[in-house]
Amino acid sequence: MNQFKRGDKVHYTAPHGTKENGIVKDINESGTIAWVVYHCNNEWSQFYNYTGAATNTQDLTPGWIDDPQTIKE
């Protein structure tokens, strides 16, 4: 299981294969659910001002798609 923390760049992969970048806003105590900000008008440095979507951490991968700092899958 991945250990995510607030501010981590992640991407979600939907069952049909679409991938979406986001930033972890919060995570529950057991580490199974993360609240991820996916849409913030490209104001990523202000992600904490936006609503996060509850996402199962098993559906998240560290790093952003097409980010040079992300290790490719």
BADOVO-983840 format. One record per atom (N, C-alpha, C, CB): residue number from 0; residue in one letter; atom name; x, y, z. Coordinates in nm, 2 decimals. Glycine has a CB too. Layout:
<sepa i="NUM" aa="A" at="CA" px="X" py="Y" pz="Z"/>
...
//
This chain:
<sepa i="0" aa="M" at="N" px="0.08" py="-0.12" pz="0.00"/>
<sepa i="0" aa="M" at="CA" px="0.00" py="0.00" pz="0.00"/>
<sepa i="0" aa="M" at="C" px="0.09" py="0.12" pz="0.00"/>
<sepa i="0" aa="M" at="CB" px="-0.10" py="0.00" pz="0.12"/>
<sepa i="1" aa="N" at="N" px="0.05" py="0.22" pz="-0.08"/>
<sepa i="1" aa="N" at="CA" px="0.13" py="0.35" pz="-0.09"/>
<sepa i="1" aa="N" at="C" px="0.09" py="0.43" pz="0.03"/>
<sepa i="1" aa="N" at="CB" px="0.09" py="0.42" pz="-0.22"/>
<sepa i="2" aa="Q" at="N" px="0.19" py="0.50" pz="0.09"/>
<sepa i="2" aa="Q" at="CA" px="0.17" py="0.60" pz="0.20"/>
<sepa i="2" aa="Q" at="C" px="0.17" py="0.74" pz="0.14"/>
<sepa i="2" aa="Q" at="CB" px="0.27" py="0.58" pz="0.31"/>
<sepa i="3" aa="F" at="N" px="0.05" py="0.79" pz="0.12"/>
<sepa i="3" aa="F" at="CA" px="0.04" py="0.93" pz="0.07"/>
<sepa i="3" aa="F" at="C" px="0.03" py="1.03" pz="0.18"/>
<sepa i="3" aa="F" at="CB" px="-0.09" py="0.94" pz="-0.03"/>
<sepa i="4" aa="K" at="N" px="0.07" py="1.15" pz="0.15"/>
<sepa i="4" aa="K" at="CA" px="0.05" py="1.26" pz="0.25"/>
<sepa i="4" aa="K" at="C" px="0.00" py="1.39" pz="0.18"/>
<sepa i="4" aa="K" at="CB" px="0.19" py="1.28" pz="0.32"/>
<sepa i="5" aa="R" at="N" px="-0.04" py="1.48" pz="0.26"/>
<sepa i="5" aa="R" at="CA" px="-0.09" py="1.61" pz="0.21"/>
<sepa i="5" aa="R" at="C" px="0.01" py="1.67" pz="0.12"/>
<sepa i="5" aa="R" at="CB" px="-0.12" py="1.70" pz="0.33"/>
<sepa i="6" aa="G" at="N" px="-0.04" py="1.72" pz="0.00"/>
<sepa i="6" aa="G" at="CA" px="0.05" py="1.78" pz="-0.09"/>
<sepa i="6" aa="G" at="C" px="0.11" py="1.69" pz="-0.20"/>
<sepa i="6" aa="G" at="CB" px="0.15" py="1.86" pz="-0.02"/>
<sepa i="7" aa="D" at="N" px="0.10" py="1.56" pz="-0.19"/>
<sepa i="7" aa="D" at="CA" px="0.15" py="1.47" pz="-0.28"/>
<sepa i="7" aa="D" at="C" px="0.08" py="1.48" pz="-0.42"/>
<sepa i="7" aa="D" at="CB" px="0.15" py="1.32" pz="-0.23"/>
<sepa i="8" aa="K" at="N" px="0.16" py="1.48" pz="-0.53"/>
<sepa i="8" aa="K" at="CA" px="0.10" py="1.48" pz="-0.66"/>
<sepa i="8" aa="K" at="C" px="0.07" py="1.33" pz="-0.69"/>
<sepa i="8" aa="K" at="CB" px="0.20" py="1.53" pz="-0.77"/>
<sepa i="9" aa="V" at="N" px="-0.05" py="1.31" pz="-0.74"/>
<sepa i="9" aa="V" at="CA" px="-0.10" py="1.17" pz="-0.77"/>
<sepa i="9" aa="V" at="C" px="-0.18" py="1.17" pz="-0.90"/>
<sepa i="9" aa="V" at="CB" px="-0.18" py="1.11" pz="-0.65"/>
<sepa i="10" aa="H" at="N" px="-0.20" py="1.06" pz="-0.95"/>
<sepa i="10" aa="H" at="CA" px="-0.30" py="1.05" pz="-1.06"/>
<sepa i="10" aa="H" at="C" px="-0.39" py="0.93" pz="-1.04"/>
<sepa i="10" aa="H" at="CB" px="-0.23" py="1.04" pz="-1.20"/>
<sepa i="11" aa="Y" at="N" px="-0.51" py="0.95" pz="-1.07"/>
<sepa i="11" aa="Y" at="CA" px="-0.62" py="0.85" pz="-1.06"/>
<sepa i="11" aa="Y" at="C" px="-0.64" py="0.78" pz="-1.20"/>
<sepa i="11" aa="Y" at="CB" px="-0.75" py="0.91" pz="-1.01"/>
<sepa i="12" aa="T" at="N" px="-0.66" py="0.65" pz="-1.20"/>
<sepa i="12" aa="T" at="CA" px="-0.69" py="0.58" pz="-1.32"/>
<sepa i="12" aa="T" at="C" px="-0.83" py="0.52" pz="-1.31"/>
<sepa i="12" aa="T" at="CB" px="-0.58" py="0.47" pz="-1.35"/>
<sepa i="13" aa="A" at="N" px="-0.92" py="0.57" pz="-1.39"/>
<sepa i="13" aa="A" at="CA" px="-1.06" py="0.53" pz="-1.39"/>
<sepa i="13" aa="A" at="C" px="-1.07" py="0.39" pz="-1.45"/>
<sepa i="13" aa="A" at="CB" px="-1.15" py="0.63" pz="-1.47"/>
<sepa i="14" aa="P" at="N" px="-1.17" py="0.31" pz="-1.42"/>
<sepa i="14" aa="P" at="CA" px="-1.19" py="0.18" pz="-1.47"/>
<sepa i="14" aa="P" at="C" px="-1.18" py="0.17" pz="-1.62"/>
<sepa i="14" aa="P" at="CB" px="-1.32" py="0.12" pz="-1.42"/>
<sepa i="15" aa="H" at="N" px="-1.22" py="0.27" pz="-1.69"/>
<sepa i="15" aa="H" at="CA" px="-1.22" py="0.27" pz="-1.84"/>
<sepa i="15" aa="H" at="C" px="-1.09" py="0.32" pz="-1.89"/>
<sepa i="15" aa="H" at="CB" px="-1.33" py="0.36" pz="-1.89"/>
<sepa i="16" aa="G" at="N" px="-0.99" py="0.35" pz="-1.80"/>
<sepa i="16" aa="G" at="CA" px="-0.85" py="0.38" pz="-1.85"/>
<sepa i="16" aa="G" at="C" px="-0.82" py="0.53" pz="-1.85"/>
<sepa i="16" aa="G" at="CB" px="-0.83" py="0.33" pz="-1.98"/>
<sepa i="17" aa="T" at="N" px="-0.91" py="0.62" pz="-1.83"/>
<sepa i="17" aa="T" at="CA" px="-0.88" py="0.76" pz="-1.83"/>
<sepa i="17" aa="T" at="C" px="-0.80" py="0.80" pz="-1.70"/>
<sepa i="17" aa="T" at="CB" px="-1.01" py="0.85" pz="-1.83"/>
<sepa i="18" aa="K" at="N" px="-0.70" py="0.88" pz="-1.72"/>
<sepa i="18" aa="K" at="CA" px="-0.62" py="0.92" pz="-1.60"/>
<sepa i="18" aa="K" at="C" px="-0.63" py="1.07" pz="-1.58"/>
<sepa i="18" aa="K" at="CB" px="-0.47" py="0.88" pz="-1.63"/>
<sepa i="19" aa="E" at="N" px="-0.63" py="1.10" pz="-1.45"/>
<sepa i="19" aa="E" at="CA" px="-0.65" py="1.24" pz="-1.41"/>
<sepa i="19" aa="E" at="C" px="-0.55" py="1.28" pz="-1.30"/>
<sepa i="19" aa="E" at="CB" px="-0.79" py="1.26" pz="-1.36"/>
<sepa i="20" aa="N" at="N" px="-0.48" py="1.39" pz="-1.31"/>
<sepa i="20" aa="N" at="CA" px="-0.39" py="1.44" pz="-1.21"/>
<sepa i="20" aa="N" at="C" px="-0.46" py="1.50" pz="-1.09"/>
<sepa i="20" aa="N" at="CB" px="-0.29" py="1.54" pz="-1.27"/>
<sepa i="21" aa="G" at="N" px="-0.40" py="1.50" pz="-0.98"/>
<sepa i="21" aa="G" at="CA" px="-0.46" py="1.56" pz="-0.86"/>
<sepa i="21" aa="G" at="C" px="-0.35" py="1.58" pz="-0.75"/>
<sepa i="21" aa="G" at="CB" px="-0.57" py="1.48" pz="-0.80"/>
<sepa i="22" aa="I" at="N" px="-0.39" py="1.64" pz="-0.64"/>
<sepa i="22" aa="I" at="CA" px="-0.30" py="1.66" pz="-0.53"/>
<sepa i="22" aa="I" at="C" px="-0.38" py="1.62" pz="-0.40"/>
<sepa i="22" aa="I" at="CB" px="-0.26" py="1.81" pz="-0.51"/>
<sepa i="23" aa="V" at="N" px="-0.31" py="1.54" pz="-0.32"/>
<sepa i="23" aa="V" at="CA" px="-0.38" py="1.49" pz="-0.19"/>
<sepa i="23" aa="V" at="C" px="-0.40" py="1.61" pz="-0.10"/>
<sepa i="23" aa="V" at="CB" px="-0.29" py="1.38" pz="-0.13"/>
<sepa i="24" aa="K" at="N" px="-0.52" py="1.63" pz="-0.06"/>
<sepa i="24" aa="K" at="CA" px="-0.56" py="1.73" pz="0.04"/>
<sepa i="24" aa="K" at="C" px="-0.56" py="1.68" pz="0.18"/>
<sepa i="24" aa="K" at="CB" px="-0.69" py="1.80" pz="0.00"/>
<sepa i="25" aa="D" at="N" px="-0.60" py="1.56" pz="0.19"/>
<sepa i="25" aa="D" at="CA" px="-0.61" py="1.49" pz="0.33"/>
<sepa i="25" aa="D" at="C" px="-0.62" py="1.34" pz="0.31"/>
<sepa i="25" aa="D" at="CB" px="-0.74" py="1.55" pz="0.41"/>
<sepa i="26" aa="I" at="N" px="-0.60" py="1.27" pz="0.41"/>
<sepa i="26" aa="I" at="CA" px="-0.60" py="1.13" pz="0.41"/>
<sepa i="26" aa="I" at="C" px="-0.66" py="1.07" pz="0.54"/>
<sepa i="26" aa="I" at="CB" px="-0.46" py="1.06" pz="0.38"/>
<sepa i="27" aa="N" at="N" px="-0.74" py="0.97" pz="0.54"/>
<sepa i="27" aa="N" at="CA" px="-0.79" py="0.92" pz="0.66"/>
<sepa i="27" aa="N" at="C" px="-0.68" py="0.84" pz="0.74"/>
<sepa i="27" aa="N" at="CB" px="-0.91" py="0.82" pz="0.64"/>
<sepa i="28" aa="E" at="N" px="-0.71" py="0.82" pz="0.87"/>
<sepa i="28" aa="E" at="CA" px="-0.62" py="0.76" pz="0.96"/>
<sepa i="28" aa="E" at="C" px="-0.56" py="0.63" pz="0.92"/>
<sepa i="28" aa="E" at="CB" px="-0.68" py="0.75" pz="1.10"/>
<sepa i="29" aa="S" at="N" px="-0.65" py="0.55" pz="0.85"/>
<sepa i="29" aa="S" at="CA" px="-0.61" py="0.41" pz="0.81"/>
<sepa i="29" aa="S" at="C" px="-0.53" py="0.42" pz="0.68"/>
<sepa i="29" aa="S" at="CB" px="-0.73" py="0.32" pz="0.80"/>
<sepa i="30" aa="G" at="N" px="-0.53" py="0.53" pz="0.61"/>
<sepa i="30" aa="G" at="CA" px="-0.46" py="0.54" pz="0.48"/>
<sepa i="30" aa="G" at="C" px="-0.53" py="0.48" pz="0.36"/>
<sepa i="30" aa="G" at="CB" px="-0.33" py="0.48" pz="0.50"/>
<sepa i="31" aa="T" at="N" px="-0.66" py="0.45" pz="0.38"/>
<sepa i="31" aa="T" at="CA" px="-0.73" py="0.39" pz="0.27"/>
<sepa i="31" aa="T" at="C" px="-0.81" py="0.48" pz="0.18"/>
<sepa i="31" aa="T" at="CB" px="-0.83" py="0.29" pz="0.33"/>
<sepa i="32" aa="I" at="N" px="-0.84" py="0.60" pz="0.23"/>
<sepa i="32" aa="I" at="CA" px="-0.91" py="0.70" pz="0.16"/>
<sepa i="32" aa="I" at="C" px="-0.84" py="0.83" pz="0.16"/>
<sepa i="32" aa="I" at="CB" px="-1.06" py="0.72" pz="0.21"/>
<sepa i="33" aa="A" at="N" px="-0.82" py="0.89" pz="0.04"/>
<sepa i="33" aa="A" at="CA" px="-0.75" py="1.02" pz="0.03"/>
<sepa i="33" aa="A" at="C" px="-0.85" py="1.12" pz="-0.03"/>
<sepa i="33" aa="A" at="CB" px="-0.62" py="1.02" pz="-0.05"/>
<sepa i="34" aa="W" at="N" px="-0.85" py="1.24" pz="0.02"/>
<sepa i="34" aa="W" at="CA" px="-0.93" py="1.34" pz="-0.05"/>
<sepa i="34" aa="W" at="C" px="-0.84" py="1.42" pz="-0.14"/>
<sepa i="34" aa="W" at="CB" px="-1.00" py="1.44" pz="0.06"/>
<sepa i="35" aa="V" at="N" px="-0.87" py="1.40" pz="-0.27"/>
<sepa i="35" aa="V" at="CA" px="-0.78" py="1.45" pz="-0.37"/>
<sepa i="35" aa="V" at="C" px="-0.85" py="1.57" pz="-0.45"/>
<sepa i="35" aa="V" at="CB" px="-0.74" py="1.34" pz="-0.47"/>
<sepa i="36" aa="V" at="N" px="-0.77" py="1.68" pz="-0.47"/>
<sepa i="36" aa="V" at="CA" px="-0.82" py="1.79" pz="-0.55"/>
<sepa i="36" aa="V" at="C" px="-0.78" py="1.76" pz="-0.69"/>
<sepa i="36" aa="V" at="CB" px="-0.76" py="1.93" pz="-0.49"/>
<sepa i="37" aa="Y" at="N" px="-0.88" py="1.75" pz="-0.78"/>
<sepa i="37" aa="Y" at="CA" px="-0.85" py="1.72" pz="-0.92"/>
<sepa i="37" aa="Y" at="C" px="-0.86" py="1.85" pz="-1.01"/>
<sepa i="37" aa="Y" at="CB" px="-0.94" py="1.61" pz="-0.97"/>
<sepa i="38" aa="H" at="N" px="-0.95" py="1.93" pz="-0.97"/>
<sepa i="38" aa="H" at="CA" px="-0.98" py="2.05" pz="-1.05"/>
<sepa i="38" aa="H" at="C" px="-0.96" py="2.18" pz="-0.96"/>
<sepa i="38" aa="H" at="CB" px="-1.12" py="2.05" pz="-1.12"/>
<sepa i="39" aa="C" at="N" px="-0.87" py="2.26" pz="-1.00"/>
<sepa i="39" aa="C" at="CA" px="-0.85" py="2.38" pz="-0.92"/>
<sepa i="39" aa="C" at="C" px="-0.81" py="2.50" pz="-1.01"/>
<sepa i="39" aa="C" at="CB" px="-0.75" py="2.36" pz="-0.80"/>
<sepa i="40" aa="N" at="N" px="-0.86" py="2.50" pz="-1.13"/>
<sepa i="40" aa="N" at="CA" px="-0.84" py="2.61" pz="-1.22"/>
<sepa i="40" aa="N" at="C" px="-0.69" py="2.63" pz="-1.24"/>
<sepa i="40" aa="N" at="CB" px="-0.90" py="2.73" pz="-1.17"/>
<sepa i="41" aa="N" at="N" px="-0.61" py="2.52" pz="-1.24"/>
<sepa i="41" aa="N" at="CA" px="-0.46" py="2.53" pz="-1.25"/>
<sepa i="41" aa="N" at="C" px="-0.39" py="2.61" pz="-1.14"/>
<sepa i="41" aa="N" at="CB" px="-0.42" py="2.58" pz="-1.39"/>
<sepa i="42" aa="E" at="N" px="-0.46" py="2.63" pz="-1.03"/>
<sepa i="42" aa="E" at="CA" px="-0.40" py="2.70" pz="-0.92"/>
<sepa i="42" aa="E" at="C" px="-0.35" py="2.59" pz="-0.82"/>
<sepa i="42" aa="E" at="CB" px="-0.50" py="2.80" pz="-0.85"/>
<sepa i="43" aa="W" at="N" px="-0.26" py="2.51" pz="-0.86"/>
<sepa i="43" aa="W" at="CA" px="-0.22" py="2.39" pz="-0.78"/>
<sepa i="43" aa="W" at="C" px="-0.16" py="2.43" pz="-0.65"/>
<sepa i="43" aa="W" at="CB" px="-0.12" py="2.31" pz="-0.86"/>
<sepa i="44" aa="S" at="N" px="-0.09" py="2.55" pz="-0.65"/>
<sepa i="44" aa="S" at="CA" px="-0.03" py="2.59" pz="-0.52"/>
<sepa i="44" aa="S" at="C" px="-0.13" py="2.63" pz="-0.42"/>
<sepa i="44" aa="S" at="CB" px="0.06" py="2.71" pz="-0.55"/>
<sepa i="45" aa="Q" at="N" px="-0.26" py="2.65" pz="-0.46"/>
<sepa i="45" aa="Q" at="CA" px="-0.37" py="2.68" pz="-0.37"/>
<sepa i="45" aa="Q" at="C" px="-0.47" py="2.56" pz="-0.35"/>
<sepa i="45" aa="Q" at="CB" px="-0.44" py="2.80" pz="-0.43"/>
<sepa i="46" aa="F" at="N" px="-0.42" py="2.44" pz="-0.38"/>
<sepa i="46" aa="F" at="CA" px="-0.51" py="2.32" pz="-0.37"/>
<sepa i="46" aa="F" at="C" px="-0.59" py="2.31" pz="-0.25"/>
<sepa i="46" aa="F" at="CB" px="-0.43" py="2.20" pz="-0.39"/>
<sepa i="47" aa="Y" at="N" px="-0.53" py="2.36" pz="-0.13"/>
<sepa i="47" aa="Y" at="CA" px="-0.60" py="2.34" pz="0.00"/>
<sepa i="47" aa="Y" at="C" px="-0.73" py="2.43" pz="0.00"/>
<sepa i="47" aa="Y" at="CB" px="-0.51" py="2.38" pz="0.11"/>
<sepa i="48" aa="N" at="N" px="-0.75" py="2.52" pz="-0.09"/>
<sepa i="48" aa="N" at="CA" px="-0.87" py="2.61" pz="-0.09"/>
<sepa i="48" aa="N" at="C" px="-0.98" py="2.54" pz="-0.17"/>
<sepa i="48" aa="N" at="CB" px="-0.83" py="2.74" pz="-0.15"/>
<sepa i="49" aa="Y" at="N" px="-0.96" py="2.42" pz="-0.23"/>
<sepa i="49" aa="Y" at="CA" px="-1.06" py="2.36" pz="-0.31"/>
<sepa i="49" aa="Y" at="C" px="-1.11" py="2.23" pz="-0.24"/>
<sepa i="49" aa="Y" at="CB" px="-1.00" py="2.32" pz="-0.45"/>
<sepa i="50" aa="T" at="N" px="-1.22" py="2.18" pz="-0.29"/>
<sepa i="50" aa="T" at="CA" px="-1.28" py="2.06" pz="-0.23"/>
<sepa i="50" aa="T" at="C" px="-1.22" py="1.94" pz="-0.29"/>
<sepa i="50" aa="T" at="CB" px="-1.44" py="2.06" pz="-0.26"/>
<sepa i="51" aa="G" at="N" px="-1.18" py="1.85" pz="-0.20"/>
<sepa i="51" aa="G" at="CA" px="-1.12" py="1.72" pz="-0.25"/>
<sepa i="51" aa="G" at="C" px="-1.23" py="1.61" pz="-0.27"/>
<sepa i="51" aa="G" at="CB" px="-1.02" py="1.68" pz="-0.15"/>
<sepa i="52" aa="A" at="N" px="-1.20" py="1.52" pz="-0.36"/>
<sepa i="52" aa="A" at="CA" px="-1.29" py="1.41" pz="-0.38"/>
<sepa i="52" aa="A" at="C" px="-1.24" py="1.29" pz="-0.31"/>
<sepa i="52" aa="A" at="CB" px="-1.31" py="1.38" pz="-0.53"/>
<sepa i="53" aa="A" at="N" px="-1.32" py="1.22" pz="-0.23"/>
<sepa i="53" aa="A" at="CA" px="-1.28" py="1.10" pz="-0.16"/>
<sepa i="53" aa="A" at="C" px="-1.25" py="0.99" pz="-0.27"/>
<sepa i="53" aa="A" at="CB" px="-1.39" py="1.04" pz="-0.07"/>
<sepa i="54" aa="T" at="N" px="-1.12" py="0.94" pz="-0.26"/>
<sepa i="54" aa="T" at="CA" px="-1.07" py="0.85" pz="-0.35"/>
<sepa i="54" aa="T" at="C" px="-1.00" py="0.73" pz="-0.28"/>
<sepa i="54" aa="T" at="CB" px="-0.97" py="0.92" pz="-0.45"/>
<sepa i="55" aa="N" at="N" px="-1.03" py="0.61" pz="-0.32"/>
<sepa i="55" aa="N" at="CA" px="-0.96" py="0.49" pz="-0.26"/>
<sepa i="55" aa="N" at="C" px="-0.81" py="0.50" pz="-0.30"/>
<sepa i="55" aa="N" at="CB" px="-1.03" py="0.36" pz="-0.31"/>
<sepa i="56" aa="T" at="N" px="-0.73" py="0.49" pz="-0.20"/>
<sepa i="56" aa="T" at="CA" px="-0.58" py="0.51" pz="-0.23"/>
<sepa i="56" aa="T" at="C" px="-0.53" py="0.40" pz="-0.32"/>
<sepa i="56" aa="T" at="CB" px="-0.50" py="0.51" pz="-0.10"/>
<sepa i="57" aa="Q" at="N" px="-0.60" py="0.28" pz="-0.33"/>
<sepa i="57" aa="Q" at="CA" px="-0.56" py="0.18" pz="-0.42"/>
<sepa i="57" aa="Q" at="C" px="-0.57" py="0.22" pz="-0.56"/>
<sepa i="57" aa="Q" at="CB" px="-0.64" py="0.05" pz="-0.39"/>
<sepa i="58" aa="D" at="N" px="-0.66" py="0.32" pz="-0.59"/>
<sepa i="58" aa="D" at="CA" px="-0.68" py="0.37" pz="-0.73"/>
<sepa i="58" aa="D" at="C" px="-0.58" py="0.48" pz="-0.76"/>
<sepa i="58" aa="D" at="CB" px="-0.82" py="0.41" pz="-0.74"/>
<sepa i="59" aa="L" at="N" px="-0.49" py="0.52" pz="-0.67"/>
<sepa i="59" aa="L" at="CA" px="-0.40" py="0.63" pz="-0.70"/>
<sepa i="59" aa="L" at="C" px="-0.26" py="0.58" pz="-0.72"/>
<sepa i="59" aa="L" at="CB" px="-0.40" py="0.72" pz="-0.58"/>
<sepa i="60" aa="T" at="N" px="-0.19" py="0.65" pz="-0.81"/>
<sepa i="60" aa="T" at="CA" px="-0.05" py="0.63" pz="-0.84"/>
<sepa i="60" aa="T" at="C" px="0.03" py="0.75" pz="-0.81"/>
<sepa i="60" aa="T" at="CB" px="-0.03" py="0.58" pz="-0.99"/>
<sepa i="61" aa="P" at="N" px="0.14" py="0.74" pz="-0.74"/>
<sepa i="61" aa="P" at="CA" px="0.22" py="0.86" pz="-0.72"/>
<sepa i="61" aa="P" at="C" px="0.26" py="0.93" pz="-0.85"/>
<sepa i="61" aa="P" at="CB" px="0.35" py="0.83" pz="-0.63"/>
<sepa i="62" aa="G" at="N" px="0.27" py="1.07" pz="-0.84"/>
<sepa i="62" aa="G" at="CA" px="0.31" py="1.15" pz="-0.95"/>
<sepa i="62" aa="G" at="C" px="0.20" py="1.18" pz="-1.05"/>
<sepa i="62" aa="G" at="CB" px="0.42" py="1.07" pz="-1.03"/>
<sepa i="63" aa="W" at="N" px="0.23" py="1.28" pz="-1.13"/>
<sepa i="63" aa="W" at="CA" px="0.14" py="1.32" pz="-1.24"/>
<sepa i="63" aa="W" at="C" px="0.17" py="1.26" pz="-1.37"/>
<sepa i="63" aa="W" at="CB" px="0.14" py="1.47" pz="-1.25"/>
<sepa i="64" aa="I" at="N" px="0.07" py="1.24" pz="-1.45"/>
<sepa i="64" aa="I" at="CA" px="0.09" py="1.20" pz="-1.59"/>
<sepa i="64" aa="I" at="C" px="0.16" py="1.31" pz="-1.67"/>
<sepa i="64" aa="I" at="CB" px="-0.05" py="1.16" pz="-1.66"/>
<sepa i="65" aa="D" at="N" px="0.26" py="1.28" pz="-1.75"/>
<sepa i="65" aa="D" at="CA" px="0.34" py="1.38" pz="-1.83"/>
<sepa i="65" aa="D" at="C" px="0.41" py="1.48" pz="-1.75"/>
<sepa i="65" aa="D" at="CB" px="0.24" py="1.45" pz="-1.92"/>
<sepa i="66" aa="D" at="N" px="0.45" py="1.45" pz="-1.63"/>
<sepa i="66" aa="D" at="CA" px="0.53" py="1.53" pz="-1.54"/>
<sepa i="66" aa="D" at="C" px="0.67" py="1.48" pz="-1.55"/>
<sepa i="66" aa="D" at="CB" px="0.48" py="1.54" pz="-1.39"/>
<sepa i="67" aa="P" at="N" px="0.77" py="1.56" pz="-1.59"/>
<sepa i="67" aa="P" at="CA" px="0.91" py="1.50" pz="-1.61"/>
<sepa i="67" aa="P" at="C" px="0.96" py="1.45" pz="-1.48"/>
<sepa i="67" aa="P" at="CB" px="1.00" py="1.61" pz="-1.66"/>
<sepa i="68" aa="Q" at="N" px="0.91" py="1.49" pz="-1.36"/>
<sepa i="68" aa="Q" at="CA" px="0.96" py="1.44" pz="-1.23"/>
<sepa i="68" aa="Q" at="C" px="0.89" py="1.31" pz="-1.19"/>
<sepa i="68" aa="Q" at="CB" px="0.94" py="1.54" pz="-1.13"/>
<sepa i="69" aa="T" at="N" px="0.79" py="1.26" pz="-1.27"/>
<sepa i="69" aa="T" at="CA" px="0.72" py="1.14" pz="-1.24"/>
<sepa i="69" aa="T" at="C" px="0.79" py="1.02" pz="-1.31"/>
<sepa i="69" aa="T" at="CB" px="0.58" py="1.15" pz="-1.29"/>
<sepa i="70" aa="I" at="N" px="0.81" py="0.92" pz="-1.24"/>
<sepa i="70" aa="I" at="CA" px="0.87" py="0.79" pz="-1.29"/>
<sepa i="70" aa="I" at="C" px="0.76" py="0.73" pz="-1.38"/>
<sepa i="70" aa="I" at="CB" px="0.92" py="0.69" pz="-1.18"/>
<sepa i="71" aa="K" at="N" px="0.79" py="0.70" pz="-1.50"/>
<sepa i="71" aa="K" at="CA" px="0.69" py="0.64" pz="-1.59"/>
<sepa i="71" aa="K" at="C" px="0.66" py="0.50" pz="-1.55"/>
<sepa i="71" aa="K" at="CB" px="0.74" py="0.64" pz="-1.74"/>
<sepa i="72" aa="E" at="N" px="0.53" py="0.46" pz="-1.57"/>
<sepa i="72" aa="E" at="CA" px="0.48" py="0.33" pz="-1.53"/>
<sepa i="72" aa="E" at="C" px="0.53" py="0.23" pz="-1.64"/>
<sepa i="72" aa="E" at="CB" px="0.33" py="0.32" pz="-1.52"/>
//
